[in-house]
Amino acid sequence: MVDVHLHVGLYKTGTTTIQGALAATSDQLARDGVLVPDLRAQRLAAYDLLGQRVGGEQRGEAAGALGRLLELVDTHDGPTVVISEEELSLARPRQASRLVRGLEGHRVFVVVGARDMARTLVSAWQQTVVNGGCTPWADFIASVRREDGAPPSEGVSFHWRHDLLRVLDTWSSVVPPGHVRLVTVPPRGAPAEALLTRFADAVGLPGTWPGTHQCVRNVSLGAAELEVVRRLNASVSDRLNPAQQRFVVEAGIRARLAGTTARPLELPEEHLAWARTYADGLVRELRHRGLTVHGDLADLVPADLAPTAPALDDVPDDELLAATQAALVSLALDHGRLFRRYRRAFVEVEGRLPSAVEVLGSEVRAGGFWLRKRVVHHADRHPLLERASRLYLERTSPSSRLLPRQPDT
């Protein structure tokens, strides 16, 4: 019998840091009998369970992924398996029950992360934009707060993804009492390893974990940088699929803009009281439930002070210009890197690069072909182009000379 720990999120609760540490130390953990399946295999298994598909990815990969993950768990000869995938926080009760039934014969524990509402709000809005969204902050927060006249979609999506009580209810209904662990995200200013220490305690990982591994966090953009990405999304949303968009922003722009912001994202003061009221009610409910908590429930209450700053949508032109320049530099560097990768791949396939004469000749021929197509395409509307196209056909196509000529009228 194996102890299977399902770390199901929530979103924006340090899952990237935890998953990065698990992946980086998987060999070390394996020597201690702890299996950490490949993170992509975990994501595909979650897609399979939920019925979720993401545009731009190979749609056939998800089918059967859950079964493959369960087989991997069944064949593990060590005492522990750790599965960490925040998509599992979206599971409905019957889906959670299906997963736990698939793990029959093993002891199943569920680990849930929680973070204070102030940081969750701005982080969730940032992730929405990074993933291709175009919603301004004012519309986003109005929707989350369910203000009259606000568009509902962003608020519905936010509360579905970040409803801690819903996730606790779902998973508490399918595992034995006491098998649910809550890990609170440490407050700002806590030691970098604090979150990993709490997670290790919740899962029962060796005391030496994660060793010398450096904590990896999602790169946070500032207000100006995020506004540049939001405007970019509005221009390319109908031209890129989700996978392409994530590649451009996540792998390129976001990574290189780390630490360049003049104004980090902080919840504006006008919304802090609302966030604290929500947090106070949540903490009271969690204390009533008597969950096993790794950390402190007080971490879920936003700090008293909020910076006095312009609204997150209010970005001065000078900040916007600097962020745009930084984004262009990032895209240029990526384009150059991809060009070098293309050249290497071309050499591997073809054996050599084309010479300058070959490139020039090919481009001239391509231009001529394009010109002929344009002439034919516009021949119906321009008598001179019609005459030129017919003369070209007579000169280059012997068969055209066999066509019966129409009598002159």
C-alpha positions in Angstrom: 0.0 0.0 0.0 1.3 3.4 -1.1 0.6 6.8 0.5 -0.6 9.0 -2.4 -0.5 12.7 -1.8 -2.7 14.7 -4.2 -1.6 18.3 -4.2 -4.6 20.0 -5.9 -3.7 23.6 -5.8 -5.3 26.1 -5.4 -4.2 28.3 -8.3 -1.8 31.1 -7.3 -0.7 29.4 -4.1 2.9 28.7 -5.0 2.2 25.6 -7.1 4.9 26.6 -9.6 7.5 26.8 -6.8 6.5 23.5 -5.3 6.3 21.7 -8.7 9.7 23.1 -9.7 11.2 21.8 -6.5 9.6 18.4 -6.9 10.8 18.0 -10.5 14.3 19.3 -9.7 14.7 16.8 -6.8 12.8 13.8 -8.3 16.0 11.7 -8.4 16.9 12.5 -4.8 13.3 11.7 -3.7 13.3 8.5 -5.7 16.3 7.3 -3.6 14.1 7.8 -0.6 11.2 5.8 -2.1 9.2 8.9 -3.2 7.8 8.8 -6.7 7.1 12.2 -8.4 5.6 11.5 -11.9 6.6 13.6 -14.8 4.8 17.0 -14.5 3.5 16.9 -18.1 2.1 13.4 -17.5 0.3 14.7 -14.4 -1.2 17.7 -16.4 -2.4 15.4 -19.2 -4.0 13.0 -16.6 -5.8 16.0 -15.1 -7.0 17.0 -18.6 -8.2 13.4 -19.2 -10.1 13.4 -15.8 -11.7 16.7 -16.3 -12.4 16.5 -20.1 -10.3 19.6 -20.6 -8.4 20.4 -23.8 -6.2 23.3 -24.6 -6.0 24.8 -28.1 -2.7 24.4 -29.8 -1.7 21.2 -28.0 -1.9 17.7 -29.5 -5.5 16.8 -28.6 -4.9 13.1 -28.7 -2.3 13.1 -25.9 -4.8 13.4 -23.1 -6.9 10.3 -23.9 -5.8 7.5 -21.6 -3.4 9.7 -19.7 -5.2 9.2 -16.4 -5.0 5.4 -16.8 -1.3 5.6 -17.5 -0.7 7.7 -14.4 -2.7 5.3 -12.2 -0.7 2.3 -13.6 2.5 4.2 -12.7 1.3 4.6 -9.1 0.3 0.9 -8.9 3.7 -0.3 -10.0 5.7 2.0 -7.6 7.5 -0.2 -5.0 8.2 2.7 -2.6 6.1 4.1 0.2 5.1 7.5 -1.2 3.8 9.1 -4.4 3.4 12.9 -4.7 1.1 14.2 -7.5 1.0 18.0 -7.8 -1.4 19.5 -10.3 -3.6 22.6 -9.7 -6.0 21.6 -12.5 -7.3 19.0 -10.0 -8.8 21.9 -8.0 -11.4 22.2 -10.8 -12.7 18.6 -10.2 -16.3 18.1 -9.5 -17.2 15.6 -6.8 -17.8 12.8 -9.2 -14.5 13.4 -10.9 -12.7 13.5 -7.6 -14.4 10.3 -6.6 -13.4 8.6 -9.9 -9.7 9.5 -9.2 -9.8 8.2 -5.7 -11.5 5.0 -6.8 -8.7 4.6 -9.3 -6.3 4.7 -6.4 -8.1 2.0 -4.5 -5.8 0.0 -2.3 -3.7 3.0 -1.5 -4.0 5.6 1.2 -5.0 8.9 -0.4 -4.2 12.3 1.2 -5.2 15.7 -0.3 -3.1 18.8 0.1 -4.7 22.2 -0.6 -2.9 25.5 -0.7 -4.4 28.9 0.4 -3.3 32.5 0.0 -4.5 35.8 1.2 -7.2 37.4 -1.0 -5.2 40.7 -1.6 -2.3 38.9 -3.3 -4.6 36.4 -5.0 -6.7 39.1 -6.7 -3.8 40.9 -8.4 -2.0 37.6 -9.2 -5.2 36.1 -10.7 -5.7 39.2 -12.9 -2.1 39.0 -14.0 -2.4 35.4 -15.0 -5.6 36.1 -16.9 -3.7 38.7 -19.0 -0.6 36.5 -19.4 -2.9 33.7 -20.7 -4.2 36.0 -23.4 -7.0 38.0 -21.7 -7.7 41.6 -22.5 -9.9 42.6 -19.4 -8.8 45.8 -17.7 -8.3 45.8 -14.0 -11.4 47.9 -13.3 -13.6 45.5 -15.1 -11.9 42.5 -13.5 -12.3 43.7 -9.9 -15.8 44.9 -10.4 -16.7 41.4 -11.7 -15.1 39.7 -8.8 -16.9 41.9 -6.4 -20.1 41.4 -8.2 -20.8 45.1 -8.6 -24.0 46.1 -10.4 -23.5 46.3 -14.2 -20.1 44.5 -14.1 -19.6 41.7 -16.7 -20.0 38.4 -14.8 -17.6 36.1 -16.6 -14.4 37.1 -14.9 -15.9 37.0 -11.5 -17.5 33.6 -12.1 -14.2 32.2 -13.3 -12.2 33.7 -10.4 -14.5 32.4 -7.7 -14.6 28.9 -9.3 -10.9 28.7 -9.4 -10.2 30.3 -5.9 -13.2 29.0 -3.8 -11.2 27.3 -1.1 -14.3 26.0 0.7 -15.6 24.4 -2.5 -12.4 22.5 -3.1 -12.2 21.4 0.5 -15.8 20.2 0.4 -15.2 18.3 -2.9 -12.1 16.4 -1.7 -13.3 15.9 1.9 -16.2 14.0 0.5 -14.0 11.3 -1.1 -11.1 10.8 1.3 -11.3 9.8 5.0 -11.6 12.4 7.7 -8.3 13.9 8.7 -6.7 13.1 5.2 -7.0 16.7 4.0 -4.1 19.1 4.7 -4.2 22.9 4.3 -0.9 24.7 3.5 -1.0 28.5 3.8 1.3 30.6 1.7 3.6 32.6 4.0 3.2 36.3 4.1 5.5 38.6 2.1 8.9 38.9 3.7 9.0 35.3 4.9 12.1 33.2 4.1 12.1 31.9 0.6 12.1 28.3 1.7 9.1 28.7 4.1 6.5 27.5 1.6 8.5 24.4 0.7 9.1 23.6 4.3 5.3 23.7 5.0 4.6 21.5 2.0 7.2 19.0 3.0 5.6 18.8 6.4 2.2 18.3 4.9 3.4 15.5 2.6 5.9 13.9 4.9 8.9 14.4 2.7 12.4 13.8 4.1 13.7 16.5 6.4 16.6 17.2 3.9 14.2 18.2 1.1 14.6 20.2 -1.0 18.3 20.4 -0.2 20.2 23.0 -2.1 17.5 23.5 -4.7 16.8 27.2 -5.3 13.2 28.3 -5.0 11.7 29.1 -8.4 8.7 31.5 -8.5 6.5 32.8 -11.3 7.9 36.1 -12.6 5.5 38.9 -11.6 5.0 41.7 -14.1 4.4 45.3 -13.0 1.4 47.5 -14.0 3.1 48.9 -17.1 4.4 45.6 -18.3 1.1 44.0 -17.9 -0.7 46.8 -19.7 1.7 46.2 -22.7 0.8 42.5 -22.7 -2.9 43.2 -22.4 -2.8 45.5 -25.4 -0.7 43.0 -27.3 -3.3 40.3 -26.6 -6.0 42.5 -28.1 -4.0 42.8 -31.3 -3.1 39.1 -31.8 -5.8 37.2 -30.0 -7.4 36.1 -33.3 -4.1 35.2 -34.9 -2.4 33.0 -32.3 -3.8 29.9 -30.6 -3.5 29.6 -26.8 -0.3 27.5 -27.0 1.4 30.0 -29.3 0.3 32.9 -27.1 1.7 31.3 -24.0 5.0 30.6 -25.8 5.3 34.3 -26.8 4.4 35.7 -23.4 5.4 33.0 -20.8 8.7 31.9 -22.4 9.7 35.2 -23.9 8.3 38.5 -22.7 7.4 37.6 -19.1 10.7 35.9 -18.3 12.8 38.8 -19.5 10.8 41.5 -17.9 11.6 40.2 -14.4 12.7 42.9 -12.1 12.3 45.7 -14.6 9.0 47.1 -13.3 8.8 50.6 -11.8 5.5 49.8 -10.1 4.7 46.2 -8.8 1.2 44.9 -8.6 -0.4 45.6 -5.3 -4.1 45.6 -4.4 -5.3 49.2 -4.4 -6.3 50.6 -1.0 -9.9 51.0 -2.0 -10.4 47.2 -2.2 -8.4 46.2 0.9 -11.3 46.5 3.4 -13.4 44.2 1.1 -10.5 41.6 0.9 -10.1 41.7 4.7 -13.8 41.2 5.4 -13.8 38.2 3.0 -10.6 36.8 4.7 -12.0 37.2 8.2 -15.1 35.1 7.3 -13.0 32.5 5.6 -10.7 32.1 8.6 -13.6 31.7 11.0 -15.0 28.9 8.8 -11.7 27.1 8.6 -11.2 27.3 12.4 -14.7 25.8 12.8 -13.8 22.9 10.5 -10.7 22.0 12.5 -8.5 21.2 9.5 -4.8 20.2 9.8 -3.0 23.4 8.9 0.6 23.7 7.9 1.4 27.4 8.5 -1.0 29.8 10.1 -4.5 30.8 9.2 -3.6 34.4 10.0 -1.5 34.3 6.8 -4.8 34.4 4.9 -5.7 37.9 6.2 -4.2 40.7 4.1 -1.8 43.1 5.7 -3.3 46.3 7.1 -1.3 48.6 4.9 -1.8 49.1 1.2 0.4 51.4 -0.9 -1.1 54.7 -2.1 -0.7 54.5 -5.9 -2.6 55.1 -9.1 -5.1 52.5 -10.2 -3.6 49.5 -11.9 -5.1 50.6 -15.2 -3.6 54.1 -14.8 -0.2 53.8 -16.5 1.7 57.0 -17.5 3.0 57.2 -21.0 6.6 57.2 -19.9 6.2 53.9 -18.0 4.2 52.4 -20.9 6.9 53.4 -23.4 9.7 51.9 -21.3 7.8 48.7 -20.8 7.0 48.5 -24.6 10.7 49.0 -25.4 11.6 46.2 -23.0 9.0 43.9 -24.6 10.3 44.6 -28.1 13.8 43.8 -27.0 12.5 40.5 -25.6 10.7 39.6 -28.8 13.8 40.6 -30.9 16.1 38.3 -28.8 13.6 35.4 -29.1 13.3 35.9 -32.9 17.1 35.9 -33.2 17.3 32.7 -31.1 14.7 31.0 -33.1 16.5 32.0 -36.3 19.7 30.3 -35.0 17.7 27.2 -34.1 16.2 27.1 -37.6 19.6 27.3 -39.2 20.9 24.4 -37.1 17.9 22.3 -37.9 18.2 23.1 -41.6 21.9 22.0 -41.6 21.0 18.8 -39.8 18.3 17.9 -42.4 19.9 19.2 -45.6 23.6 18.9 -44.8 24.5 22.5 -45.6 23.1 26.0 -45.7 22.1 27.5 -49.1 24.7 29.9 -50.6 24.0 33.6 -51.0 23.6 33.1 -54.8 21.1 30.3 -54.2 19.1 32.4 -51.8 19.1 35.4 -54.1 18.1 33.3 -57.1 15.3 31.6 -55.2 14.0 34.9 -54.0 14.0 36.4 -57.5 12.1 33.3 -58.8 9.6 33.6 -55.9 9.1 37.3 -56.8 8.5 36.5 -60.5 6.0 33.7 -59.6 4.1 36.1 -57.3 4.0 38.8 -60.0 2.5 36.4 -62.5 -0.2 35.3 -60.1 -1.1 38.9 -59.3 -1.3 39.8 -63.0 -3.7 36.9 -63.7 -5.7 37.6 -60.6 -6.3 41.2 -61.7 -6.7 40.5 -65.4 -10.5 40.7 -65.3 -10.5 44.3 -64.1 -7.6 45.8 -66.1 -7.5 45.5 -70.0 -3.8 45.9 -70.1 -3.2 43.1 -67.7 -5.7 41.0 -69.6 -3.7 41.6 -72.8 -0.4 40.9 -71.1 -1.7 37.6 -69.6 -3.0 36.4 -72.9 0.3 37.2 -74.7 2.2 35.4 -71.9 -0.1 32.3 -72.3 0.4 32.3 -76.1 4.1 32.5 -75.7 4.6 29.9 -73.0 1.8 27.4 -73.7 1.9 25.6 -77.0 -1.5 23.9 -76.4 -3.2 27.3 -76.2 -2.4 27.8 -79.9 -4.6 24.8 -80.7 -7.7 26.5 -79.2 -10.2 27.6 -81.9 -10.2 31.3 -82.3 -13.4 33.3 -81.9 -14.3 35.2 -85.1 -13.9 38.9 -85.0 -17.2 40.8 -84.6 
